[in-house]
């Protein structure tokens, strides 16, 4: 479903943001 795809996109975006935040540490 469209919502399922959106949820997966959101999760990958959060993972990317976390990786960027954790990288300098």
N, C-alpha and C positions, 0 to 999 in steps of 0.2 A: 504493500500500500504506500501511498504518498507519505503518510505520517511515519511509517516505518523507516523510509529512506531519510526523512528529515531527522529522525531520532539518531540514526546511524551517523549522519553528517555532523550533528551536534556533538556526539560523543567523540568523534575523531577531532573536531575542532578543540574540544576541551583537552584531549590528550596532547595535541600539538602545543596548546598554550602552556600546559603543565611542563612539557619537555623544554620549552623555551625559558620558562621561569626557573626550572631546576638546573639548566645547563651552566649558568654562571656560578652556581653553588658547587 
